[in-house]
Structure formats: C-alpha cells, structure tokens
Amino acid sequence: MNAIEIRNLSKSFRGMYAVDHLNMTVPQGAIYGFIGENGSGKSTTMKLICGHLVPDGGDIKLFGRDYTDPGVRVRVGALIENAGCFPGSSVYQNLMMQCINLGIKNADGEIRRVLEIVRMEEHAGLKFKSCSLGMKQRIGIAMALLGDPALLILDEPINGLDTDGMRIMREILVDITKKYGCTVLISSHILGELEKIATHYGIIRQGGMIMELSAKEMDARAQVFTSLRTADMQGALAALSKQYSDVRREEDCIRIYDVDDTASVVDFLMKNGHVVSEIRKNKIGLEEYYIELMSKKEAE
C-alpha cells in the first residue's frame, strides 16, 4: 500500500494553476524528497494533502482512503512553514496545549516520547523564544509527531540550519522511518542534504510532476565521470577533447563523462606531455542531476 496516491490534482489561484493535474505516489515507509524551484507548487501540494486548501479537482488518497476520511486524517502530522508556538511559553507547555487540542490521553507521556525522538528532552522547560532555529524546527517536528502519525509532512525543515543542525535533523528523520515506521514527505532546496536520506524523489515544475524515481534509480541514472587537474588545464582540455566525446571544464577541474578508467586517462595525458596532479572517479549528485533536468525542460 502507498502512503500517498494523487491523481490529476489541480489548484488554481486567480485563474493561474499552482498545481496542474499533478500525479504523485509516495510508498509507505519512504522518505520522499519533494523537489522543485520556488513557485513550482510544492507547498500548495502539501497544504492540499493536509486539508489546509480545497482542490479544484483530482483525487488524494492516504493509505488507500480518501484524504478527507476522519480515520485517516488523524494519521497525518505536518509542519508547514512554522511550528506556531507561543514564544513566552516553554517547550513543554506548547506541546501540552497541542495535546489538549488533539484530545490526546496521557499527554505527559506523549510529550516525553516526542521530545526524546527529536533530542529535546533536556530542554522541555526552555521558553520557545529562547530556542535556536534548529531547536525550533525540532519542536515543530515534535508537534507534528504528537499522536504517533503514520505520515509526516515537512515543508523546508532543514533550510537555514547550520551543519550540526542539519546532521541532527537527518538522524531524526531516519530514526522516524526506521524505528517508528513513519512515512516522511519532505521538501527542501538543500539537495545535497536531501540526497543523504531520501529513498524516493518527486520533481515538480510549474505545478506538474515531471519525474518520480527511487534513490536507486537516481543512482543508476547518474553519469559517471573522471575528474582531474594538471598544471596546464587549458592544454589538457584541448588534448582530452580530441580523445573523448564529453569533456568539460568545471571550475578548478576537468571532467570526462562516462569514463571511469583513470589509468588510461593518465596514460593518454602523459603521452601528450601533461602530468596529472589529481584524479578521481565520481558520479553526479542529485543537485547536478536536477539542474541538468531543468535545463533540458527549459530547452524543450
């Protein structure tokens, strides 16, 4: 069973489509990276799934049931834009107010459970306004986890965080899926961080889904390349361009695409009077894949 199935979903504002006949499938247990430029329809799609907006048309199913079904709505937790906490109240007090809103029994135990998940149990008494950005984001996730949802929807939870904050967030999201079996739908512009945890991707452009693929499929599609440096970069580039079909100058290195035999490259350059100072094999990452895909779409 899929956690989310969307078919022909549309939403317009003043005659302009924000979401345009979108199709989307999120497998149960996945960390689904939702990718797209600003204004592509990511946040609107998430708000439609959460019931914050009413669609113009199309179907949304959560765990095989209509998204408006009260029995399935209680299985969804979300952090859209911000946590909506009271600045002068403590972390614990804010969570307690949310427990009351949700009608959660044994609120104290539930609060301690979610604080442990987001590594905030030692900061329960801290006022929300005194928390760092990373802590506020984790509190927002704790809010969304109240009631033990099966689906967690997070809009840009890692943007603005420092390196350590992003690391902690990655660990929390992986724990949520592996230890608690929760499906996570997450959007982010920081594709390098998303690539470290996502099991599936959906790439949206101008309100429509242009590609869905698993992390394994993404890895299989990623071009292999050999990256190198020499003392005479321009001369080496000219020589390599005569030997290989796809050679590019990328900032401070030369890339030869679809070639992973580094020994033959070094040998060729040596014969042409160029000494290689650094060489390595690699694959393009999610960010480069996305940029190339968008460039192709713009050219169509």
Secondary structure in CASP SS format (residue, H / E / C, confidence):
PFRMAT SS
TARGET T0000
AUTHOR 0000-0000-0000
METHOD secondary structure of the structure
MODEL  1
M C 1.00
N E 1.00
A E 1.00
I E 1.00
E E 1.00
I E 1.00
R E 1.00
N E 1.00
L E 1.00
S E 1.00
K E 1.00
S E 1.00
F E 1.00
R C 1.00
G C 1.00
M E 1.00
Y E 1.00
A E 1.00
V E 1.00
D E 1.00
H E 1.00
L E 1.00
N E 1.00
M E 1.00
T E 1.00
V E 1.00
P E 1.00
Q C 1.00
G C 1.00
A C 1.00
I E 1.00
Y E 1.00
G E 1.00
F E 1.00
I E 1.00
G C 1.00
E C 1.00
N C 1.00
G C 1.00
S C 1.00
G C 1.00
K H 1.00
S H 1.00
T H 1.00
T H 1.00
M H 1.00
K H 1.00
L H 1.00
I H 1.00
C H 1.00
G C 1.00
H C 1.00
L C 1.00
V C 1.00
P C 1.00
D C 1.00
G E 1.00
G E 1.00
D E 1.00
I E 1.00
K E 1.00
L E 1.00
F C 1.00
G C 1.00
R E 1.00
D E 1.00
Y C 1.00
T C 1.00
D C 1.00
P H 1.00
G H 1.00
V H 1.00
R H 1.00
V C 1.00
R C 1.00
V E 1.00
G E 1.00
A E 1.00
L E 1.00
I C 1.00
E C 1.00
N C 1.00
A C 1.00
G C 1.00
C C 1.00
F C 1.00
P C 1.00
G C 1.00
S C 1.00
S E 1.00
V H 1.00
Y H 1.00
Q H 1.00
N H 1.00
L H 1.00
M H 1.00
M H 1.00
Q H 1.00
C H 1.00
I H 1.00
N H 1.00
L H 1.00
G C 1.00
I C 1.00
K C 1.00
N C 1.00
A H 1.00
D H 1.00
G H 1.00
E H 1.00
I H 1.00
R H 1.00
R H 1.00
V H 1.00
L H 1.00
E H 1.00
I H 1.00
V C 1.00
R C 1.00
M C 1.00
E H 1.00
E H 1.00
H H 1.00
A C 1.00
G C 1.00
L C 1.00
K E 1.00
F H 1.00
K H 1.00
S H 1.00
C C 1.00
S C 1.00
L H 1.00
G H 1.00
M H 1.00
K H 1.00
Q H 1.00
R H 1.00
I H 1.00
G H 1.00
I H 1.00
A H 1.00
M H 1.00
A H 1.00
L H 1.00
L C 1.00
G C 1.00
D C 1.00
P C 1.00
A C 1.00
L E 1.00
L E 1.00
I E 1.00
L E 1.00
D E 1.00
E C 1.00
P C 1.00
I C 1.00
N C 1.00
G C 1.00
L C 1.00
D C 1.00
T H 1.00
D H 1.00
G H 1.00
M H 1.00
R H 1.00
I H 1.00
M H 1.00
R H 1.00
E H 1.00
I H 1.00
L H 1.00
V H 1.00
D H 1.00
I H 1.00
T H 1.00
K H 1.00
K H 1.00
Y H 1.00
G C 1.00
C C 1.00
T E 1.00
V E 1.00
L E 1.00
I E 1.00
S E 1.00
S C 1.00
H C 1.00
I C 1.00
L H 1.00
G H 1.00
E H 1.00
L H 1.00
E C 1.00
K C 1.00
I C 1.00
A C 1.00
T C 1.00
H E 1.00
Y E 1.00
G E 1.00
I E 1.00
I E 1.00
R E 1.00
Q C 1.00
G C 1.00
G E 1.00
M E 1.00
I E 1.00
M E 1.00
E E 1.00
L E 1.00
S E 1.00
A H 1.00
K H 1.00
E H 1.00
M H 1.00
D H 1.00
A H 1.00
R H 1.00
A C 1.00
Q C 1.00
V E 1.00
F E 1.00
T E 1.00
S E 1.00
L E 1.00
R E 1.00
T E 1.00
A C 1.00
D C 1.00
M H 1.00
Q H 1.00
G H 1.00
A H 1.00
L H 1.00
A H 1.00
A H 1.00
L H 1.00
S H 1.00
K H 1.00
Q H 1.00
Y C 1.00
S C 1.00
D C 1.00
V E 1.00
R E 1.00
R E 1.00
E E 1.00
E C 1.00
D C 1.00
C E 1.00
I E 1.00
R E 1.00
I E 1.00
Y E 1.00
D C 1.00
V C 1.00
D C 1.00
D C 1.00
T H 1.00
A H 1.00
S H 1.00
V H 1.00
V H 1.00
D H 1.00
F H 1.00
L H 1.00
M H 1.00
K H 1.00
N C 1.00
G C 1.00
H C 1.00
V C 1.00
V E 1.00
S E 1.00
E E 1.00
I E 1.00
R E 1.00
K E 1.00
N E 1.00
K E 1.00
I C 1.00
G C 1.00
L H 1.00
E H 1.00
E H 1.00
Y H 1.00
Y H 1.00
I H 1.00
E H 1.00
L H 1.00
M H 1.00
S H 1.00
K H 1.00
K H 1.00
E H 1.00
A H 1.00
E C 1.00
END
